[in-house]
Amino acid sequence: MRLLTKTTLFFITISLFVIFTGGILFYFSFRYIMNRQVQRELVSEMHQIIMHPREENIYITDSSQYYLPVHYSIKPIRSVTNPGVVFKDTMLIETLSGEYQPYCELSIETKMNGNPVRISISKSLIFSDELIKYILLVTLFLSLVLLIGIIFLNKYFVNRLWGNFLTTVDVIKDYRISESDHIELPESEVIEFQLLNEGFEKMHKRIRHDYLNLKEFIENISHEIQNPLAIIKSKIDLLQQDNRLEKSQTELVQSIQGSAIRLSNLNKSLILLSKIDNNQFPVREKVDIAKSLDQHIENYEDILLTKNITLAREYNNALIVQGDPGLISIMLLNILKNSIIHNLQSGTIDIKIQDSTLTIKNTGKKLEINQDDIFKRFIKSSSRPDSLGLGLAIVKKICDYYHFGIEYSCSDIYHIVTISIG
């Protein structure tokens, strides 16, 4: 959820709570004030009637014939038993409309001209109810205007205040340590955003410095190790050409040569993984997966014939990816090589391209390691002690680098590697 949406919802929630609570308090408060006002008017009318009684017949049961703002009645009683004023709400028929309307009624037992009477005075509440209704409607309208204003003003001010922050976020999202020698961050009047920019610039300088040091180290170690290894290989070749060597000495030289080759391959693989981690493959070209696979298969034809492996290809469509051609080639080579080396004698390999998916299925021995560890470094089968255990780790690293999906599964003697492009 975006910060703007979260803050807007926060303010709307608070506003709705305040408006709802305030509306309830306002309604009951205003209703109480209006009822008190009506009650005071009824008490005033009561005093007028008591202080100025009619000289003729004082008993009146219908006051509609008099031009008074209230309806009242005066009825005789035997004695005054409840001299206090009593208020109650009631429904009476309106003379003009003929419909029941809400009224507030005052009742009091007292004496007029020495005779005990019960005076009932009623006043309509229509005016106060309509006034409350109109005030509530106006309040509701203003509340809606306030909410709409909060939404748009909050969006306007947040975009204005947080614009520089969002620009900084975009810079951070597009940040590439191998491509960014200098970063441009927007200036802001907000101190917190200034601190963020300063912190990111300092972090960039430290990361850039460490990245360049690591890159230089990798280049140096690659160069320095390859030279001694090349010398060792050349010396071993010279020793192997010496006819004076005994059989045991020849076997020892061959063992040294195998270790040297393995060390060289290990050095190349680790350097490759480090380069991928350091994003040192910025080249983006179109690579035809099927064409690259065919080239590798052609190079492995002798091994396929030696192991009598049947290889089937099914290319249902062209699969083109954007990436470094050398890196994509290494990925495909490692998968194909893995399916050949770990295959059975007279086994099969099925390569299929369907839509944006490459699937390589091969026969092989039962997996001796945990399936979840198949893409980890230096994980290898006990039957292949000469393996570096880096082939599928390099494949996984390249897939992650280009955001390809990769999955491994096995069923009986079949091992399946699936790569999803895009």
N, C-alpha and C positions, 0 to 999 in steps of 0.2 A: 504494500500500500504506500502510495506517495505521501510525502510529508504534507503537501498542500491538502490532500484529501483527508489525512488524519487530523490536521489542525482544524480544518473546516468542520468535520464531524464533531470534533471536541467542542468547538464554539457553538455549533448548532444544538448539541446535547445540553450544554449549560443554558443556552438561551431558551430552549423548550422547557427545561425544568423551571427556570425563573419565571417564564411567561405563564406556565401552567399553575405553578404554586401561587404566583402573584395574582393570576386571574381568579383563582378560588378565594383568596383572601380579599381581593377587591370586591368580588360579588357579594360575599357575606357581610363585609364591612359596609358597603353601600346600601345593601338591603336593610341592615340593622339601622343605619342612619335614616333611611326613608321611613321605616316603620316607626322610629322614634318621633320623626317629624309629624307623621299622621296621628300618632298617639297624643302629642302635644296639642295638635289642632282639635282633636276630639275632647280633650280635657278643657280647652278654652271654650268650646261650644257648650260643654256641660255646665261650666260656670255661668255662661250667659243665660242658659235656660233656668238654672236654679236661682240666680240673682234677679232675673226679670221674668217671673212667672206670669202666665196669662190670668187676667182678673176673672174672665168667665170660666167656662169648663176647662179645667186644666188637663183633663185626660185626653190624650191624643194617641191614636193608634196608627195613623198614617200621616206623614209629614210631606208627602209629595205635592200637596196643594200649597205648601209654603215655599217661598223663594229662599231656600237655605242651601248652603253647599253640602249639607249632610242630610241623611235620613234619620229620623228619630221617632221614638214612641214613648209615651208616658202612660204607665198602667198602674192602677191601684193595687195595693197588696195589703195583707192583714197587719203585718208589722215589719219593722226593719230588723232583719236578722243578719244581713251581711252588708255593713255600711261601706266596705272598701270598694275601690275601683277595680273592675275586672275587664281585661282585654282578651279578645279572641278573634281568630280569623274565621270568616264564614262566607257562604255563597248566597247572594240575594239576586232577585230578578230586577234587571235594569228597566226603568219605566219606559224609556224610549225604544230600546232594542228588543225588549221582551226576553232577553237571554240572561242566564245566570252569570254573574260577574263576581270576582273576588272583592271582599269588603273586610275592613277592620272594624270590629264592633266593641264599643265601650258600654259596660253595664254598671249601674250603681243603684243602691237602695238608699233612699233618703226621704225627707219630709218636705212637702211643698204646701204652703198655707195650712200647716198643721196636719196634713194628711200623708200617710206613708205611701210612697210610690216607687216604682222601678223605672228608671230612665235608661233607655237603650239608644245609643247614638252610633250610626254606621257611616263610614266613609269609603268610597271606592278606592281600590288600589290599582286601577287600570293605568292611571297616569304614571305612578311610580314604577309599575312593572314594565310599561313601554319605555320609560326613561332608562331603566336598567338594561333592557334589551338593546336599545340603540347604542348605549354606552359600551356594552359588551361587543356589539358588532364593530363599532369604531375601534375598540381595543384589539379585536381579532385582526382587523384590516391592518392596523399599524404594526401588529406583531408579525404578520406575513411580510409586510414591507421591510421590517427590521431583519427578518431572516434572509430574505432575498438580498438585501443590502449587505449583510454579513458575508454571504457566499461570494458575491461579486467583488466587494471591497477586499475581502480576505485574499481572493485569487489575484486581484490587481496588485495589492501590496506585497504579497508573498512572491509573485513573479518579479516584482521590481526589486525587492530586498534580497531575494535568493537567486537572482539572475546570475550574478557573478559566481555564486557557489555551484550552480548547475553547470556553468561553463568550465569551472575547475574539475568537476566530476567527469565531463566529457573529455577533458585533456587526460585525466588519469585513466579512463577507459581505453583510450587510444595510445596509451604510453607503451613504447617499445624501447627497452634498454639498449638494444643493438642499433636502433635507428635514431635515438634521441640524444644528441650531444648537448642540446640546450632546449629548455621548455619555456613556453610563453604562457604565463598565468595572468588573468585579468586583475586589475587593481580594484580595490573595494574600500569604501568608507567604513565598513563594519570591521571592528577590531578583531572579532573572532575569525572572520574570513581571511583577514590579513595574516593572522597567526597560522591558519591552515595552509595558506600559500607558502609562507616562510618555512613551515615544517616540511612541506612536500619538496620544496626546492633543496633544502639541506639533505633530505633523504635521497633525492635524486643524485646529488653530488657524491654521497657515500656509496650508493649502489653502483653508480657509473665508475667510480674509482676501483671498487672491488671487482666489477665486471671486467674492466680492462686488465687488471692484474691477473685475474683468472684466465682470461683469454691469452695473455702473453705467456703464462705458465704452461698452458696446454700446448701452445705452439712450440715453446722451447722444449718441453719434455718429448713431444712428438718427434721433433728434429733430432734431439740428443739421443733418444733411445733407438731410433731407426738406424742411425749411423753405426753404433756398436753392433747391432743385430746384423746389419749388412756385412760388416767385417767378419763376424762370427760365421755367417753362412758361407762367405767366400773361403775362409780358412778351412771350413768343414769340407767344402768341395775339393780343395787341394788335397786334404788328407785322404778323401775317398779315392782319389786318382793315384795314390801311392800304392804300388804293388807289393811293397814290403810289409804292409800291415797284415797281422794275423787275423783269423776269423773273429776272435773275441774282441780285438781292437776295432775291427770294422763294425761289429754290432754296437760297441760303445759309441763310436762316432755317429752311427745312425740314430742312436738314442739321443745324443746331444743335438743332432740336427732336428729331430722331431720336437724336442723341447724348445729349441730356438724358434722354429716355425710357430709353435703354439704360443710362445711369448710374444712374437710379432703380431699374430692374429689377436691376441688378448689386448695388446697395446692399441691396435687399430680400433677394436670394438669399444674399448673404454673411452678413447678419444672421441669416437663418433657419438657416443651417448652424451659426453660432456658438451660437445658442439650443439647437439640438439637441445640440451637443457639451456644452453646460453643463446639459443635462437640465432645461430650462425648460418642459417640456410634461408636467407631472405628472398631467393630467386623464386618466382612464380611463373611456371610455364605449363602449357597444356601437355599432358602425358596420356597416351593411349595405353590403357592397362592391358588389353588383349595383345597388342603389338609387343609390348615389353615382355609379357609372359612367353610369347612365342620365341623371342630371342633367347631367353634363358633356357627354355625347353630344348632348343636346338643345341645349346652348349652341353646339355646333360644327356644327349641321346646315347652316348657310349655307356654311361652308367645305367641308364634305363634298360639297354639291351643286355648288359651284364647281369642285372638282377631279374631280367625277364618281367619287367613291370609294364603293365598295360595302362597307357595314359589316354584318357578321353577328354575332349574339349567341346564345350557347348557355349557358344557366344551368341546369345539371343539379341544382343544390341551392343552398340559401342559404348564403352565406359571411359569417359574422359575426365581427368582430375587436374586441378591446378596445384602445382608444387614443384619442388626441386627435382629435376629428372633423375639425378644421381641418387637422391634419398628415396624416391619412389621405387627405383630399380633395386636398391638394397632391401627394401621391405618385401618386394615380390620374390627376390632371389632367396631370402632367408626362409620364407614360407615354403617355396618350392623345394629348396634344398632339404628342409626339415621333413617334408613329406616323402622325399626319396630315401634319405639316410635311415629314417626310422620305419621304413616300409618292410614288408615281408618279401621273401623270395617268391617270384611269380605273383606279386600283389597287384593292386590297381590304384590309380589316381584319377579322380574325376574333378575336372575344373569347369565351373559353370559361372557365367555372367548373366544375371537376370536383373533388368532395370538398373538400380544403383547398388547392386550387391554382388560381391565376388565370393564364391564358395569353393574351397578346396577340400575334397574328401579323399582320404587315403586309408588303406589298410595298414595295420601295424600291431605290434604286441600290446598286451594289456598295460595300461598306464600304471607305473610304479610309484608315482608321486601324487600328492594331493592335487586334484584338478584345479583348485583355487590358486595354487602356486605356480601354475604352468607358465605365467608371464613374468615371474620374478627372476631376478638376476642369479646366476650361478646355481640354478635348479636344474639338475640333469639326472638322467637314468643311470643306474649302476652298471647297465650293460654297455654304456658309452662313456667310459672314464676319460677318453681323449677329448670329449666335447667340452666347450667352454661354458655352456649353459647360458649363453647370452643371445642366441639367435632370436627366440620369441620375445625376449625382453626388449631387443632392438625394434622388433616389429611393433610391439605395444607402444614403445616410446614414439615411434614415427606416427602411428595412428593417433595418439594423443596430441602430437604436435600439429597435425592437420585436422584434428577434430573428427577423425573417422571412428566409427564404432567397430569394435572387434569382439568376437565371442568364440569360445572353444567349447566343444562338446564331444563326447565319445559314446559309442554304442557298439557293444560286442568288440569286434576287431576293427571298427571304423573310427577314425579320428577326423573331426570336421572343424575347420577354421572358417569363420564367416566375417567378412569385412564390409561394413555399410558405409558408402560414400555419401556425405551430405546428410 
